[in-house]
Amino acid sequence: MVSSYIRNRTVLVTGSTDGIGLQTAIDLAKLGASVILHGRSEERLNRAMIQLRQHDVQAVGAVVGDFAHFASVRSMAAEIRDSFPELSVLVNNAGIYMNDHVLTQDGWETTWQVNHLAMMLITQELLFTLKEHRDARVVNVSSIAHTRGSIDFRNLNGEVQYDGYPAYSQSKLANILFTYELAERLHGSGITANCLHPGVIGTKLLKAGFDMDGASLAEGAETSVFLAADDSLADVSGKYFVRKQETASAQITYDAELRLKLWDLSLDMINGKESGPISATSR
């Protein structure tokens, strides 16, 4: 992998206190990136920073943000804008699997909010900071589970019925629909947006959701690092990758009408009836 692009670039990796996110942060730091860690608590962030030092690299910063609370995401984004105005890469890695139907403080089903709405919100909040760099990148971690997902507009919040796997696969499908729509809206801006399946990796999410073991964290981080760092991807946007290879996602992800409907409804869920910065871009 050729990765001169990433050297000295500031990169935010969400959900980077353990698992694939932490490994992604470590690997990007080894390539010369200035990495910002994100976690839900200072304690978790402190442990993660210790692990980076054990790999002979360091984070340039660490931010606390609870993706199950929109106000916390906005506060975290404000801290990043103030402290790291040269943000070049956003790796949206944070994710969760819930076996039970639990509503957040904002009133949304937790899987839907953490995996999809919060990803959209943090991107929205940091977009103009990223636009300061015409060659900035957004990397969204989805899953092959999207192929079994559907967007049920009557049940996005699990209000009709709830099951952990359909909720998870729906959120991962939403990640890809969001990525493709974002890429369309950012066309010509110099910012790329791509998404990926990291593999079936031995994380706590895999254990909680599927009670199984998986491949190594190094393998799980590989495609995220590739999309964030590789020089060959400067002009690649709106694509889905598996094992560092561009791959077709499920046919439903290419439905432009569905993407737009989900985009607009998601903005309403996040912001009420007022559109956020992303919706002000061209379509």
DATADA-V996660 format. One record per residue. N is the residue number from 1. RES is the residue in one letter. SS is DSSP state (helix for helix, strand for strand, loop for the rest). OMEGA is omega in whole degrees, -180 to 180 (999 if undefined). Layout:
n:N res:RES ss:SS omega:OMEGA
n:N res:RES ss:SS omega:OMEGA
//
This chain:
n:1 res:M ss:loop omega:177
n:2 res:V ss:loop omega:-169
n:3 res:S ss:loop omega:175
n:4 res:S ss:loop omega:-180
n:5 res:Y ss:loop omega:-168
n:6 res:I ss:loop omega:-176
n:7 res:R ss:loop omega:179
n:8 res:N ss:loop omega:174
n:9 res:R ss:loop omega:176
n:10 res:T ss:strand omega:-174
n:11 res:V ss:strand omega:171
n:12 res:L ss:strand omega:174
n:13 res:V ss:strand omega:179
n:14 res:T ss:loop omega:-179
n:15 res:G ss:loop omega:-171
n:16 res:S ss:loop omega:177
n:17 res:T ss:loop omega:175
n:18 res:D ss:loop omega:174
n:19 res:G ss:helix omega:-177
n:20 res:I ss:helix omega:-178
n:21 res:G ss:helix omega:178
n:22 res:L ss:helix omega:179
n:23 res:Q ss:helix omega:177
n:24 res:T ss:helix omega:179
n:25 res:A ss:helix omega:179
n:26 res:I ss:helix omega:-176
n:27 res:D ss:helix omega:178
n:28 res:L ss:helix omega:177
n:29 res:A ss:helix omega:178
n:30 res:K ss:helix omega:178
n:31 res:L ss:loop omega:177
n:32 res:G ss:loop omega:179
n:33 res:A ss:loop omega:171
n:34 res:S ss:strand omega:-168
n:35 res:V ss:strand omega:171
n:36 res:I ss:strand omega:176
n:37 res:L ss:strand omega:174
n:38 res:H ss:strand omega:176
n:39 res:G ss:strand omega:-177
n:40 res:R ss:loop omega:-178
n:41 res:S ss:loop omega:176
n:42 res:E ss:helix omega:-179
n:43 res:E ss:helix omega:-180
n:44 res:R ss:helix omega:179
n:45 res:L ss:helix omega:178
n:46 res:N ss:helix omega:178
n:47 res:R ss:helix omega:-180
n:48 res:A ss:helix omega:-180
n:49 res:M ss:helix omega:175
n:50 res:I ss:helix omega:-180
n:51 res:Q ss:helix omega:175
n:52 res:L ss:helix omega:-180
n:53 res:R ss:helix omega:177
n:54 res:Q ss:helix omega:176
n:55 res:H ss:loop omega:177
n:56 res:D ss:loop omega:173
n:57 res:V ss:loop omega:-180
n:58 res:Q ss:loop omega:172
n:59 res:A ss:loop omega:177
n:60 res:V ss:loop omega:179
n:61 res:G ss:strand omega:179
n:62 res:A ss:strand omega:-177
n:63 res:V ss:strand omega:177
n:64 res:V ss:strand omega:176
n:65 res:G ss:loop omega:179
n:66 res:D ss:loop omega:-176
n:67 res:F ss:loop omega:174
n:68 res:A ss:loop omega:-179
n:69 res:H ss:loop omega:-175
n:70 res:F ss:helix omega:-180
n:71 res:A ss:helix omega:178
n:72 res:S ss:helix omega:178
n:73 res:V ss:helix omega:180
n:74 res:R ss:helix omega:178
n:75 res:S ss:helix omega:177
n:76 res:M ss:helix omega:180
n:77 res:A ss:helix omega:178
n:78 res:A ss:helix omega:178
n:79 res:E ss:helix omega:180
n:80 res:I ss:helix omega:180
n:81 res:R ss:helix omega:-179
n:82 res:D ss:helix omega:-172
n:83 res:S ss:helix omega:-174
n:84 res:F ss:loop omega:-177
n:85 res:P ss:loop omega:-179
n:86 res:E ss:loop omega:178
n:87 res:L ss:strand omega:-178
n:88 res:S ss:strand omega:-175
n:89 res:V ss:strand omega:174
n:90 res:L ss:strand omega:176
n:91 res:V ss:strand omega:180
n:92 res:N ss:strand omega:-175
n:93 res:N ss:loop omega:-173
n:94 res:A ss:loop omega:179
n:95 res:G ss:loop omega:-176
n:96 res:I ss:loop omega:172
n:97 res:Y ss:loop omega:-178
n:98 res:M ss:loop omega:175
n:99 res:N ss:loop omega:-177
n:100 res:D ss:loop omega:178
n:101 res:H ss:loop omega:-178
n:102 res:V ss:loop omega:178
n:103 res:L ss:strand omega:177
n:104 res:T ss:loop omega:175
n:105 res:Q ss:loop omega:-179
n:106 res:D ss:loop omega:175
n:107 res:G ss:loop omega:-180
n:108 res:W ss:loop omega:177
n:109 res:E ss:strand omega:-168
n:110 res:T ss:helix omega:180
n:111 res:T ss:helix omega:-179
n:112 res:W ss:helix omega:-178
n:113 res:Q ss:helix omega:-175
n:114 res:V ss:helix omega:-173
n:115 res:N ss:helix omega:-176
n:116 res:H ss:helix omega:-173
n:117 res:L ss:helix omega:-179
n:118 res:A ss:helix omega:175
n:119 res:M ss:helix omega:179
n:120 res:M ss:helix omega:-178
n:121 res:L ss:helix omega:-178
n:122 res:I ss:helix omega:176
n:123 res:T ss:helix omega:177
n:124 res:Q ss:helix omega:-176
n:125 res:E ss:helix omega:-176
n:126 res:L ss:helix omega:-172
n:127 res:L ss:helix omega:-178
n:128 res:F ss:helix omega:173
n:129 res:T ss:helix omega:177
n:130 res:L ss:helix omega:-178
n:131 res:K ss:loop omega:175
n:132 res:E ss:loop omega:179
n:133 res:H ss:loop omega:-175
n:134 res:R ss:loop omega:178
n:135 res:D ss:loop omega:178
n:136 res:A ss:loop omega:-177
n:137 res:R ss:strand omega:169
n:138 res:V ss:strand omega:-179
n:139 res:V ss:strand omega:-176
n:140 res:N ss:strand omega:-180
n:141 res:V ss:strand omega:177
n:142 res:S ss:loop omega:-180
n:143 res:S ss:loop omega:173
n:144 res:I ss:helix omega:176
n:145 res:A ss:helix omega:180
n:146 res:H ss:helix omega:-177
n:147 res:T ss:helix omega:177
n:148 res:R ss:helix omega:-177
n:149 res:G ss:loop omega:172
n:150 res:S ss:loop omega:177
n:151 res:I ss:loop omega:-180
n:152 res:D ss:loop omega:-175
n:153 res:F ss:loop omega:176
n:154 res:R ss:loop omega:-172
n:155 res:N ss:loop omega:-179
n:156 res:L ss:loop omega:-177
n:157 res:N ss:loop omega:-178
n:158 res:G ss:loop omega:-174
n:159 res:E ss:loop omega:179
n:160 res:V ss:loop omega:176
n:161 res:Q ss:loop omega:-178
n:162 res:Y ss:loop omega:171
n:163 res:D ss:loop omega:-172
n:164 res:G ss:helix omega:-176
n:165 res:Y ss:helix omega:176
n:166 res:P ss:helix omega:178
n:167 res:A ss:helix omega:180
n:168 res:Y ss:helix omega:-178
n:169 res:S ss:helix omega:175
n:170 res:Q ss:helix omega:-179
n:171 res:S ss:helix omega:180
n:172 res:K ss:helix omega:172
n:173 res:L ss:helix omega:179
n:174 res:A ss:helix omega:178
n:175 res:N ss:helix omega:-178
n:176 res:I ss:helix omega:176
n:177 res:L ss:helix omega:177
n:178 res:F ss:helix omega:-178
n:179 res:T ss:helix omega:-178
n:180 res:Y ss:helix omega:178
n:181 res:E ss:helix omega:177
n:182 res:L ss:helix omega:-180
n:183 res:A ss:helix omega:177
n:184 res:E ss:helix omega:-176
n:185 res:R ss:helix omega:-180
n:186 res:L ss:loop omega:-178
n:187 res:H ss:loop omega:-180
n:188 res:G ss:loop omega:-179
n:189 res:S ss:loop omega:-175
n:190 res:G ss:loop omega:177
n:191 res:I ss:loop omega:177
n:192 res:T ss:strand omega:176
n:193 res:A ss:strand omega:179
n:194 res:N ss:strand omega:-179
n:195 res:C ss:strand omega:-172
n:196 res:L ss:strand omega:165
n:197 res:H ss:strand omega:-175
n:198 res:P ss:loop omega:-173
n:199 res:G ss:loop omega:176
n:200 res:V ss:loop omega:-166
n:201 res:I ss:strand omega:-176
n:202 res:G ss:loop omega:179
n:203 res:T ss:loop omega:176
n:204 res:K ss:helix omega:176
n:205 res:L ss:helix omega:179
n:206 res:L ss:helix omega:180
n:207 res:K ss:helix omega:-178
n:208 res:A ss:helix omega:-175
n:209 res:G ss:helix omega:-170
n:210 res:F ss:helix omega:179
n:211 res:D ss:loop omega:-179
n:212 res:M ss:loop omega:176
n:213 res:D ss:loop omega:-179
n:214 res:G ss:loop omega:-178
n:215 res:A ss:strand omega:-174
n:216 res:S ss:loop omega:176
n:217 res:L ss:helix omega:178
n:218 res:A ss:helix omega:177
n:219 res:E ss:helix omega:-180
n:220 res:G ss:helix omega:-178
n:221 res:A ss:helix omega:-169
n:222 res:E ss:helix omega:-176
n:223 res:T ss:helix omega:174
n:224 res:S ss:helix omega:180
n:225 res:V ss:helix omega:178
n:226 res:F ss:helix omega:-178
n:227 res:L ss:helix omega:-180
n:228 res:A ss:helix omega:-165
n:229 res:A ss:helix omega:-167
n:230 res:D ss:loop omega:-177
n:231 res:D ss:helix omega:-175
n:232 res:S ss:helix omega:-173
n:233 res:L ss:helix omega:-175
n:234 res:A ss:loop omega:-176
n:235 res:D ss:loop omega:-179
n:236 res:V ss:loop omega:-178
n:237 res:S ss:loop omega:178
n:238 res:G ss:loop omega:-177
n:239 res:K ss:loop omega:179
n:240 res:Y ss:strand omega:-175
n:241 res:F ss:strand omega:172
n:242 res:V ss:strand omega:-178
n:243 res:R ss:loop omega:177
n:244 res:K ss:loop omega:180
n:245 res:Q ss:strand omega:175
n:246 res:E ss:strand omega:-172
n:247 res:T ss:strand omega:175
n:248 res:A ss:loop omega:173
n:249 res:S ss:loop omega:-178
n:250 res:A ss:loop omega:-175
n:251 res:Q ss:helix omega:-177
n:252 res:I ss:helix omega:-177
n:253 res:T ss:helix omega:-180
n:254 res:Y ss:helix omega:178
n:255 res:D ss:loop omega:-175
n:256 res:A ss:helix omega:180
n:257 res:E ss:helix omega:177
n:258 res:L ss:helix omega:180
n:259 res:R ss:helix omega:-178
n:260 res:L ss:helix omega:179
n:261 res:K ss:helix omega:179
n:262 res:L ss:helix omega:179
n:263 res:W ss:helix omega:-176
n:264 res:D ss:helix omega:-180
n:265 res:L ss:helix omega:179
n:266 res:S ss:helix omega:177
n:267 res:L ss:helix omega:176
n:268 res:D ss:helix omega:179
n:269 res:M ss:helix omega:-177
n:270 res:I ss:helix omega:-167
n:271 res:N ss:helix omega:-171
n:272 res:G ss:loop omega:-177
n:273 res:K ss:loop omega:179
n:274 res:E ss:loop omega:180
n:275 res:S ss:loop omega:178
n:276 res:G ss:loop omega:-175
n:277 res:P ss:helix omega:-176
n:278 res:I ss:helix omega:-176
n:279 res:S ss:helix omega:180
n:280 res:A ss:helix omega:179
n:281 res:T ss:loop omega:-175
n:282 res:S ss:loop omega:178
n:283 res:R ss:loop omega:999
//
